[in-house]
């Protein structure tokens, strides 16, 4: 059998038997390397080591840690006051508050799964008490939490930038506007649903500037995390990796020193969980890099590029196929291995067609974020249902309706690259 066919067949068989995605990638790669006498086995060790020996990837544990510290320190509840002052007076106010807090918390955590757990705990029970349909409350919370890997900082952006060898800072900044547009479009759909089912306002009228200022006082320190990250990168003060370290120190300072909402004895739990998640991600990076190296060794990206250019030279068709590919991948596998394995395959085609690598990266990250909502893999949905103890099967109908605005924004970004590129071109033109 052809080595490439053997690689994918072995991978598919392992996945179908319930093997973890990382194990499937590693074992299928090792099988092909054993069968091919032209590939020494020490290559597997070398490629896995080189994959994780990357300065850019150092940002991952610190982004995870800063988000965990904020989450454990109860920052989500402090953001509620500001969100309530901004949108609590709108029909279906608590749903809008959930999305706004999700957008702000996304600028702190960088992880949609952590955000899903935090938002589900804080917002789903109050929405049920206020008369919201249970499936809607779970679905809107899951959708809001998916913004965690879109609005900077984002772990997926770090992974993609490392694989594609592009500027982490530029891609982080490029994700900001699409992420905010997704949040607003989600609120627009939630408003229509609130009108249909007569969901209540949290206040009869806008609470005014005094309430807004009070909310800002509560939220200004937590909101300093994205300001530090983006401001430091744009100002050239530090790199994206250095910004993650500084954000972690800042998160410790405000939760332990200022708010005193995080006890020192809880740090063991926070650090251990962050370390465990980092180890899982880096193990996945190592296994996926071996798989990706084999694809390159057998010239799969080159052959795929040549085949595509024979049939189409349209950048739009290419971008739409990328959205389709990663939509399917996001339904069945984790974003990290999907990005590591398939990015080297699509990058040459994008370059040949003149697609900007930042634009392509943003489309991939946004599409994989949507994969956090599509079952069977949809982690944000599974976490929201697990926390609220609500059946997954009863969420699907309204969930797919609420995914429409997210998909619309992805399509708009696909057809109009300036939505992605305008902010980095203004703030960091030297990197774009």
MIFIBA-536735 format. One record per residue (C-alpha): residue number from 1; x, y, z. Coordinates in nm, 2 decimals. Example, Ala and Ser with C-alpha at 12.3 -4.5 7.8 and 13.67 -1.06 7.14 Angstrom:
// residues 2
+-----+--------+--------+--------+
|   k |      u |      v |      w |
+-----+--------+--------+--------+
|   1 |   1.23 |  -0.45 |   0.78 |
|   2 |   1.37 |  -0.11 |   0.71 |
+-----+--------+--------+--------+
***
This chain:
// residues 432
+-----+--------+--------+--------+
|   k |      u |      v |      w |
+-----+--------+--------+--------+
|   1 |   0.00 |   0.00 |   0.00 |
|   2 |   0.11 |   0.36 |  -0.07 |
|   3 |   0.28 |   0.50 |   0.25 |
|   4 |   0.05 |   0.81 |   0.25 |
|   5 |  -0.25 |   0.58 |   0.22 |
|   6 |  -0.12 |   0.36 |   0.50 |
|   7 |  -0.07 |   0.67 |   0.72 |
|   8 |  -0.42 |   0.79 |   0.68 |
|   9 |  -0.58 |   0.45 |   0.70 |
|  10 |  -0.39 |   0.37 |   1.02 |
|  11 |  -0.49 |   0.71 |   1.16 |
|  12 |  -0.86 |   0.66 |   1.07 |
|  13 |  -0.87 |   0.31 |   1.22 |
|  14 |  -0.71 |   0.42 |   1.55 |
|  15 |  -0.96 |   0.71 |   1.57 |
|  16 |  -1.25 |   0.49 |   1.50 |
|  17 |  -1.15 |   0.25 |   1.78 |
|  18 |  -1.16 |   0.54 |   2.03 |
|  19 |  -0.78 |   0.62 |   2.05 |
|  20 |  -0.70 |   0.97 |   2.16 |
|  21 |  -0.61 |   1.20 |   1.87 |
|  22 |  -0.25 |   1.24 |   1.98 |
|  23 |  -0.20 |   0.86 |   2.02 |
|  24 |  -0.35 |   0.80 |   1.68 |
|  25 |  -0.12 |   1.06 |   1.52 |
|  26 |   0.19 |   0.92 |   1.69 |
|  27 |   0.12 |   0.55 |   1.63 |
|  28 |   0.02 |   0.58 |   1.27 |
|  29 |   0.33 |   0.79 |   1.20 |
|  30 |   0.56 |   0.53 |   1.37 |
|  31 |   0.39 |   0.25 |   1.18 |
|  32 |   0.48 |   0.41 |   0.84 |
|  33 |   0.83 |   0.48 |   0.96 |
|  34 |   0.88 |   0.12 |   1.06 |
|  35 |   0.75 |   0.00 |   0.72 |
|  36 |   0.97 |   0.24 |   0.52 |
|  37 |   1.34 |   0.15 |   0.54 |
|  38 |   1.43 |   0.49 |   0.40 |
|  39 |   1.33 |   0.66 |   0.72 |
|  40 |   1.53 |   0.61 |   1.04 |
|  41 |   1.33 |   0.59 |   1.36 |
|  42 |   1.54 |   0.86 |   1.53 |
|  43 |   1.37 |   1.11 |   1.30 |
|  44 |   1.06 |   1.08 |   1.52 |
|  45 |   1.25 |   1.19 |   1.82 |
|  46 |   1.42 |   1.47 |   1.64 |
|  47 |   1.10 |   1.60 |   1.49 |
|  48 |   0.90 |   1.59 |   1.81 |
|  49 |   1.18 |   1.76 |   2.00 |
|  50 |   1.23 |   2.03 |   1.74 |
|  51 |   0.85 |   2.09 |   1.73 |
|  52 |   0.83 |   2.18 |   2.10 |
|  53 |   1.17 |   2.35 |   2.11 |
|  54 |   1.02 |   2.68 |   1.99 |
|  55 |   1.03 |   3.01 |   2.17 |
|  56 |   0.69 |   3.11 |   2.04 |
|  57 |   0.53 |   2.81 |   2.21 |
|  58 |   0.65 |   2.94 |   2.55 |
|  59 |   0.35 |   3.18 |   2.53 |
|  60 |   0.11 |   2.88 |   2.57 |
|  61 |   0.16 |   2.79 |   2.93 |
|  62 |   0.16 |   3.15 |   3.04 |
|  63 |  -0.16 |   3.24 |   2.85 |
|  64 |  -0.32 |   2.93 |   3.01 |
|  65 |  -0.19 |   3.03 |   3.35 |
|  66 |  -0.30 |   3.39 |   3.34 |
|  67 |  -0.65 |   3.28 |   3.23 |
|  68 |  -0.67 |   3.01 |   3.51 |
|  69 |  -0.56 |   3.27 |   3.77 |
|  70 |  -0.83 |   3.51 |   3.66 |
|  71 |  -1.09 |   3.24 |   3.65 |
|  72 |  -1.00 |   3.10 |   3.99 |
|  73 |  -0.99 |   3.46 |   4.13 |
|  74 |  -1.36 |   3.51 |   4.03 |
|  75 |  -1.29 |   3.78 |   3.77 |
|  76 |  -1.60 |   3.67 |   3.57 |
|  77 |  -1.83 |   3.81 |   3.83 |
|  78 |  -1.64 |   4.14 |   3.84 |
|  79 |  -1.70 |   4.18 |   3.47 |
|  80 |  -2.08 |   4.14 |   3.51 |
|  81 |  -2.13 |   4.49 |   3.65 |
|  82 |  -1.98 |   4.66 |   3.35 |
|  83 |  -2.17 |   4.43 |   3.11 |
|  84 |  -2.49 |   4.49 |   3.29 |
|  85 |  -2.44 |   4.87 |   3.27 |
|  86 |  -2.37 |   4.84 |   2.89 |
|  87 |  -2.65 |   4.60 |   2.77 |
|  88 |  -2.86 |   4.49 |   3.07 |
|  89 |  -3.15 |   4.72 |   2.95 |
|  90 |  -3.18 |   4.55 |   2.61 |
|  91 |  -3.45 |   4.29 |   2.56 |
|  92 |  -3.30 |   3.96 |   2.68 |
|  93 |  -3.05 |   4.15 |   2.88 |
|  94 |  -2.88 |   3.86 |   3.06 |
|  95 |  -2.81 |   3.68 |   2.73 |
|  96 |  -2.63 |   4.00 |   2.61 |
|  97 |  -2.45 |   4.03 |   2.93 |
|  98 |  -2.32 |   3.67 |   2.88 |
|  99 |  -2.19 |   3.76 |   2.54 |
| 100 |  -2.02 |   4.08 |   2.65 |
| 101 |  -1.86 |   3.91 |   2.95 |
| 102 |  -1.75 |   3.64 |   2.71 |
| 103 |  -1.59 |   3.89 |   2.48 |
| 104 |  -1.40 |   4.06 |   2.77 |
| 105 |  -1.30 |   3.74 |   2.93 |
| 106 |  -1.17 |   3.62 |   2.59 |
| 107 |  -0.92 |   3.90 |   2.61 |
| 108 |  -0.80 |   3.75 |   2.94 |
| 109 |  -0.80 |   3.37 |   2.91 |
| 110 |  -0.70 |   3.27 |   2.55 |
| 111 |  -0.89 |   2.94 |   2.61 |
| 112 |  -1.25 |   2.87 |   2.51 |
| 113 |  -1.27 |   2.56 |   2.73 |
| 114 |  -1.18 |   2.76 |   3.05 |
| 115 |  -1.42 |   3.03 |   2.94 |
| 116 |  -1.70 |   2.78 |   2.89 |
| 117 |  -1.66 |   2.65 |   3.24 |
| 118 |  -1.65 |   3.00 |   3.39 |
| 119 |  -1.95 |   3.14 |   3.19 |
| 120 |  -2.16 |   2.83 |   3.24 |
| 121 |  -2.12 |   2.84 |   3.62 |
| 122 |  -2.20 |   3.21 |   3.64 |
| 123 |  -2.47 |   3.27 |   3.38 |
| 124 |  -2.68 |   2.96 |   3.30 |
| 125 |  -2.85 |   2.92 |   3.64 |
| 126 |  -2.96 |   3.29 |   3.65 |
| 127 |  -3.09 |   3.27 |   3.30 |
| 128 |  -3.30 |   2.97 |   3.40 |
| 129 |  -3.43 |   3.15 |   3.70 |
| 130 |  -3.53 |   3.45 |   3.48 |
| 131 |  -3.74 |   3.24 |   3.26 |
| 132 |  -3.51 |   3.18 |   2.96 |
| 133 |  -3.55 |   2.85 |   2.78 |
| 134 |  -3.29 |   2.61 |   2.92 |
| 135 |  -3.16 |   2.51 |   2.58 |
| 136 |  -3.11 |   2.87 |   2.47 |
| 137 |  -2.92 |   2.96 |   2.80 |
| 138 |  -2.68 |   2.67 |   2.74 |
| 139 |  -2.64 |   2.74 |   2.37 |
| 140 |  -2.57 |   3.12 |   2.40 |
| 141 |  -2.32 |   3.05 |   2.68 |
| 142 |  -2.14 |   2.79 |   2.46 |
| 143 |  -2.13 |   3.03 |   2.16 |
| 144 |  -2.00 |   3.32 |   2.37 |
| 145 |  -1.72 |   3.10 |   2.51 |
| 146 |  -1.61 |   3.00 |   2.16 |
| 147 |  -1.48 |   3.36 |   2.13 |
| 148 |  -1.21 |   3.27 |   2.38 |
| 149 |  -0.97 |   3.14 |   2.10 |
| 150 |  -1.06 |   3.42 |   1.86 |
| 151 |  -1.03 |   3.75 |   2.05 |
| 152 |  -0.66 |   3.79 |   2.16 |
| 153 |  -0.48 |   3.64 |   2.34 |
| 154 |  -0.54 |   3.30 |   2.17 |
| 155 |  -0.36 |   2.97 |   2.21 |
| 156 |  -0.46 |   2.87 |   1.86 |
| 157 |  -0.30 |   3.18 |   1.72 |
| 158 |   0.03 |   3.09 |   1.88 |
| 159 |   0.01 |   2.74 |   1.74 |
| 160 |  -0.08 |   2.85 |   1.39 |
| 161 |   0.19 |   3.13 |   1.39 |
| 162 |   0.45 |   2.88 |   1.50 |
| 163 |   0.36 |   2.63 |   1.23 |
| 164 |   0.32 |   2.89 |   0.95 |
| 165 |   0.63 |   3.09 |   1.06 |
| 166 |   0.44 |   3.42 |   1.07 |
| 167 |   0.42 |   3.70 |   1.32 |
| 168 |   0.23 |   3.60 |   1.63 |
| 169 |   0.16 |   3.96 |   1.72 |
| 170 |   0.02 |   4.05 |   1.38 |
| 171 |  -0.22 |   3.75 |   1.38 |
| 172 |  -0.33 |   3.82 |   1.74 |
| 173 |  -0.42 |   4.18 |   1.65 |
| 174 |  -0.59 |   4.06 |   1.32 |
| 175 |  -0.82 |   3.84 |   1.52 |
| 176 |  -0.96 |   4.13 |   1.73 |
| 177 |  -1.21 |   4.29 |   1.49 |
| 178 |  -1.36 |   3.96 |   1.36 |
| 179 |  -1.40 |   3.84 |   1.72 |
| 180 |  -1.58 |   4.16 |   1.82 |
| 181 |  -1.80 |   4.14 |   1.51 |
| 182 |  -1.89 |   3.78 |   1.60 |
| 183 |  -1.99 |   3.89 |   1.95 |
| 184 |  -2.21 |   4.17 |   1.81 |
| 185 |  -2.37 |   3.94 |   1.55 |
| 186 |  -2.44 |   3.68 |   1.82 |
| 187 |  -2.61 |   3.95 |   2.03 |
| 188 |  -2.82 |   4.05 |   1.73 |
| 189 |  -2.95 |   3.70 |   1.69 |
| 190 |  -3.01 |   3.67 |   2.07 |
| 191 |  -3.21 |   3.99 |   2.05 |
| 192 |  -3.44 |   3.85 |   1.79 |
| 193 |  -3.49 |   3.53 |   1.99 |
| 194 |  -3.55 |   3.74 |   2.30 |
| 195 |  -3.83 |   3.93 |   2.12 |
| 196 |  -3.99 |   3.60 |   2.00 |
| 197 |  -3.99 |   3.45 |   2.35 |
| 198 |  -4.03 |   3.77 |   2.55 |
| 199 |  -3.72 |   3.73 |   2.75 |
| 200 |  -3.69 |   4.01 |   3.02 |
| 201 |  -3.47 |   4.31 |   3.04 |
| 202 |  -3.24 |   4.34 |   3.35 |
| 203 |  -3.34 |   4.71 |   3.38 |
| 204 |  -3.62 |   4.92 |   3.24 |
| 205 |  -3.38 |   5.17 |   3.09 |
| 206 |  -3.01 |   5.24 |   3.04 |
| 207 |  -2.85 |   5.27 |   3.39 |
| 208 |  -2.65 |   5.58 |   3.29 |
| 209 |  -2.30 |   5.70 |   3.31 |
| 210 |  -2.27 |   5.66 |   3.68 |
| 211 |  -2.34 |   5.28 |   3.66 |
| 212 |  -2.11 |   5.26 |   3.36 |
| 213 |  -1.83 |   5.42 |   3.56 |
| 214 |  -1.89 |   5.19 |   3.86 |
| 215 |  -1.87 |   4.89 |   3.62 |
| 216 |  -1.55 |   5.03 |   3.47 |
| 217 |  -1.40 |   5.05 |   3.82 |
| 218 |  -1.47 |   4.69 |   3.87 |
| 219 |  -1.35 |   4.58 |   3.53 |
| 220 |  -1.06 |   4.81 |   3.46 |
| 221 |  -0.79 |   4.60 |   3.63 |
| 222 |  -0.89 |   4.26 |   3.47 |
| 223 |  -0.92 |   4.44 |   3.14 |
| 224 |  -0.56 |   4.54 |   3.18 |
| 225 |  -0.45 |   4.20 |   3.06 |
| 226 |  -0.54 |   4.24 |   2.69 |
| 227 |  -0.42 |   4.60 |   2.71 |
| 228 |  -0.08 |   4.48 |   2.83 |
| 229 |  -0.06 |   4.21 |   2.57 |
| 230 |  -0.17 |   4.41 |   2.26 |
| 231 |  -0.03 |   4.74 |   2.38 |
| 232 |   0.31 |   4.59 |   2.46 |
| 233 |   0.33 |   4.41 |   2.12 |
| 234 |   0.22 |   4.71 |   1.92 |
| 235 |   0.46 |   4.94 |   2.11 |
| 236 |   0.75 |   4.70 |   2.05 |
| 237 |   0.80 |   4.68 |   2.43 |
| 238 |   0.80 |   4.30 |   2.43 |
| 239 |   0.73 |   4.00 |   2.22 |
| 240 |   0.40 |   3.80 |   2.23 |
| 241 |   0.58 |   3.54 |   2.45 |
| 242 |   0.71 |   3.80 |   2.69 |
| 243 |   0.37 |   3.96 |   2.70 |
| 244 |   0.22 |   3.62 |   2.82 |
| 245 |   0.47 |   3.61 |   3.11 |
| 246 |   0.39 |   3.97 |   3.21 |
| 247 |   0.02 |   3.91 |   3.18 |
| 248 |   0.06 |   3.61 |   3.42 |
| 249 |   0.25 |   3.82 |   3.68 |
| 250 |  -0.02 |   4.10 |   3.64 |
| 251 |  -0.30 |   3.84 |   3.70 |
| 252 |  -0.13 |   3.72 |   4.01 |
| 253 |  -0.09 |   4.08 |   4.14 |
| 254 |  -0.45 |   4.18 |   4.10 |
| 255 |  -0.61 |   3.86 |   4.22 |
| 256 |  -0.38 |   3.80 |   4.52 |
| 257 |  -0.25 |   4.15 |   4.60 |
| 258 |  -0.54 |   4.38 |   4.50 |
| 259 |  -0.87 |   4.19 |   4.52 |
| 260 |  -0.74 |   3.91 |   4.75 |
| 261 |  -0.99 |   3.68 |   4.58 |
| 262 |  -0.73 |   3.41 |   4.52 |
| 263 |  -0.58 |   3.24 |   4.82 |
| 264 |  -0.21 |   3.14 |   4.80 |
| 265 |  -0.29 |   2.78 |   4.89 |
| 266 |  -0.51 |   2.76 |   4.57 |
| 267 |  -0.21 |   2.83 |   4.35 |
| 268 |  -0.10 |   2.47 |   4.37 |
| 269 |  -0.43 |   2.37 |   4.20 |
| 270 |  -0.40 |   2.65 |   3.94 |
| 271 |  -0.04 |   2.58 |   3.85 |
| 272 |  -0.09 |   2.20 |   3.83 |
| 273 |  -0.40 |   2.23 |   3.61 |
| 274 |  -0.21 |   2.48 |   3.38 |
| 275 |   0.09 |   2.25 |   3.37 |
| 276 |  -0.13 |   1.95 |   3.28 |
| 277 |  -0.30 |   2.13 |   3.00 |
| 278 |   0.03 |   2.26 |   2.87 |
| 279 |   0.17 |   1.91 |   2.87 |
| 280 |  -0.13 |   1.78 |   2.68 |
| 281 |  -0.10 |   2.05 |   2.41 |
| 282 |   0.28 |   2.01 |   2.37 |
| 283 |   0.25 |   1.63 |   2.35 |
| 284 |  -0.01 |   1.69 |   2.08 |
| 285 |   0.23 |   1.93 |   1.90 |
| 286 |   0.51 |   1.67 |   1.91 |
| 287 |   0.29 |   1.39 |   1.77 |
| 288 |   0.13 |   1.60 |   1.50 |
| 289 |   0.47 |   1.73 |   1.39 |
| 290 |   0.59 |   1.38 |   1.31 |
| 291 |   0.27 |   1.32 |   1.11 |
| 292 |   0.32 |   1.65 |   0.93 |
| 293 |   0.69 |   1.57 |   0.86 |
| 294 |   0.59 |   1.25 |   0.69 |
| 295 |   0.34 |   1.43 |   0.47 |
| 296 |   0.62 |   1.67 |   0.37 |
| 297 |   0.86 |   1.38 |   0.32 |
| 298 |   0.62 |   1.22 |   0.07 |
| 299 |   0.56 |   1.55 |  -0.10 |
| 300 |   0.19 |   1.57 |  -0.02 |
| 301 |   0.18 |   1.95 |   0.01 |
| 302 |   0.36 |   1.99 |  -0.33 |
| 303 |   0.14 |   1.74 |  -0.51 |
| 304 |  -0.17 |   1.90 |  -0.35 |
| 305 |  -0.06 |   2.25 |  -0.46 |
| 306 |   0.01 |   2.13 |  -0.82 |
| 307 |  -0.33 |   1.95 |  -0.83 |
| 308 |  -0.52 |   2.25 |  -0.70 |
| 309 |  -0.36 |   2.49 |  -0.94 |
| 310 |  -0.45 |   2.27 |  -1.23 |
| 311 |  -0.81 |   2.29 |  -1.15 |
| 312 |  -0.85 |   2.65 |  -1.01 |
| 313 |  -0.66 |   2.97 |  -0.96 |
| 314 |  -0.93 |   3.15 |  -0.76 |
| 315 |  -0.83 |   3.26 |  -0.41 |
| 316 |  -1.20 |   3.28 |  -0.32 |
| 317 |  -1.26 |   2.91 |  -0.41 |
| 318 |  -0.95 |   2.82 |  -0.22 |
| 319 |  -1.06 |   3.01 |   0.10 |
| 320 |  -1.40 |   2.85 |   0.08 |
| 321 |  -1.25 |   2.50 |   0.05 |
| 322 |  -1.03 |   2.59 |   0.35 |
| 323 |  -1.34 |   2.68 |   0.55 |
| 324 |  -1.50 |   2.35 |   0.44 |
| 325 |  -1.20 |   2.15 |   0.53 |
| 326 |  -1.15 |   2.29 |   0.88 |
| 327 |  -1.52 |   2.29 |   0.95 |
| 328 |  -1.51 |   1.91 |   0.89 |
| 329 |  -1.19 |   1.87 |   1.09 |
| 330 |  -1.32 |   2.08 |   1.38 |
| 331 |  -1.62 |   1.85 |   1.41 |
| 332 |  -1.41 |   1.54 |   1.47 |
| 333 |  -1.07 |   1.64 |   1.61 |
| 334 |  -0.89 |   1.89 |   1.83 |
| 335 |  -0.78 |   2.22 |   1.68 |
| 336 |  -0.41 |   2.18 |   1.77 |
| 337 |  -0.33 |   1.87 |   1.56 |
| 338 |  -0.56 |   1.98 |   1.28 |
| 339 |  -0.37 |   2.31 |   1.25 |
| 340 |  -0.02 |   2.14 |   1.28 |
| 341 |  -0.10 |   1.87 |   1.02 |
| 342 |  -0.30 |   2.06 |   0.76 |
| 343 |  -0.15 |   2.41 |   0.77 |
| 344 |   0.16 |   2.30 |   0.59 |
| 345 |  -0.06 |   2.15 |   0.32 |
| 346 |  -0.27 |   2.46 |   0.25 |
| 347 |   0.01 |   2.73 |   0.30 |
| 348 |   0.18 |   2.66 |  -0.04 |
| 349 |  -0.15 |   2.68 |  -0.22 |
| 350 |  -0.23 |   3.01 |  -0.05 |
| 351 |   0.11 |   3.16 |  -0.13 |
| 352 |   0.08 |   3.05 |  -0.49 |
| 353 |  -0.27 |   3.22 |  -0.52 |
| 354 |  -0.16 |   3.54 |  -0.34 |
| 355 |  -0.36 |   3.48 |  -0.02 |
| 356 |  -0.21 |   3.68 |   0.26 |
| 357 |  -0.08 |   3.44 |   0.53 |
| 358 |  -0.24 |   3.65 |   0.81 |
| 359 |  -0.57 |   3.64 |   0.64 |
| 360 |  -0.54 |   3.26 |   0.59 |
| 361 |  -0.44 |   3.21 |   0.95 |
| 362 |  -0.74 |   3.41 |   1.08 |
| 363 |  -0.98 |   3.21 |   0.87 |
| 364 |  -0.83 |   2.88 |   1.00 |
| 365 |  -0.85 |   2.99 |   1.36 |
| 366 |  -1.20 |   3.12 |   1.34 |
| 367 |  -1.32 |   2.81 |   1.16 |
| 368 |  -1.16 |   2.58 |   1.42 |
| 369 |  -1.32 |   2.80 |   1.69 |
| 370 |  -1.66 |   2.72 |   1.54 |
| 371 |  -1.56 |   2.35 |   1.56 |
| 372 |  -1.58 |   2.39 |   1.94 |
| 373 |  -1.96 |   2.41 |   1.89 |
| 374 |  -2.01 |   2.12 |   1.64 |
| 375 |  -2.06 |   1.77 |   1.78 |
| 376 |  -1.93 |   1.52 |   1.84 |
| 377 |  -1.61 |   1.71 |   1.93 |
| 378 |  -1.78 |   2.04 |   2.03 |
| 379 |  -1.60 |   2.10 |   2.37 |
| 380 |  -1.77 |   2.43 |   2.45 |
| 381 |  -2.11 |   2.27 |   2.42 |
| 382 |  -2.01 |   1.95 |   2.61 |
| 383 |  -1.87 |   2.16 |   2.90 |
| 384 |  -2.17 |   2.39 |   2.91 |
| 385 |  -2.40 |   2.09 |   2.92 |
| 386 |  -2.19 |   1.91 |   3.18 |
| 387 |  -2.17 |   2.21 |   3.41 |
| 388 |  -2.55 |   2.28 |   3.38 |
| 389 |  -2.64 |   1.91 |   3.38 |
| 390 |  -2.85 |   1.96 |   3.07 |
| 391 |  -2.88 |   1.70 |   2.79 |
| 392 |  -2.67 |   1.77 |   2.48 |
| 393 |  -2.94 |   1.64 |   2.25 |
| 394 |  -3.18 |   1.91 |   2.36 |
| 395 |  -2.94 |   2.20 |   2.28 |
| 396 |  -2.87 |   2.12 |   1.91 |
| 397 |  -3.16 |   2.30 |   1.74 |
| 398 |  -3.11 |   2.64 |   1.89 |
| 399 |  -2.73 |   2.59 |   1.89 |
| 400 |  -2.72 |   2.56 |   1.51 |
| 401 |  -2.93 |   2.87 |   1.48 |
| 402 |  -2.69 |   3.07 |   1.70 |
| 403 |  -2.40 |   2.95 |   1.50 |
| 404 |  -2.54 |   3.12 |   1.19 |
| 405 |  -2.40 |   3.47 |   1.28 |
| 406 |  -2.06 |   3.32 |   1.36 |
| 407 |  -2.05 |   3.15 |   1.02 |
| 408 |  -2.16 |   3.47 |   0.85 |
| 409 |  -1.87 |   3.66 |   1.00 |
| 410 |  -1.63 |   3.39 |   0.88 |
| 411 |  -1.77 |   3.42 |   0.53 |
| 412 |  -1.75 |   3.80 |   0.54 |
| 413 |  -1.38 |   3.77 |   0.64 |
| 414 |  -1.32 |   3.52 |   0.36 |
| 415 |  -1.47 |   3.75 |   0.09 |
| 416 |  -1.34 |   4.08 |   0.24 |
| 417 |  -0.98 |   4.02 |   0.37 |
| 418 |  -0.96 |   4.39 |   0.48 |
| 419 |  -1.18 |   4.30 |   0.78 |
| 420 |  -0.89 |   4.08 |   0.91 |
| 421 |  -0.60 |   4.29 |   0.78 |
| 422 |  -0.71 |   4.65 |   0.85 |
| 423 |  -0.63 |   4.66 |   1.22 |
| 424 |  -0.27 |   4.51 |   1.19 |
| 425 |  -0.20 |   4.73 |   0.89 |
| 426 |  -0.29 |   5.04 |   1.10 |
| 427 |  -0.11 |   4.93 |   1.42 |
| 428 |   0.18 |   4.72 |   1.30 |
| 429 |   0.22 |   4.77 |   0.92 |
| 430 |   0.58 |   4.65 |   0.94 |
| 431 |   0.46 |   4.30 |   1.02 |
| 432 |   0.18 |   4.27 |   0.76 |
+-----+--------+--------+--------+
***
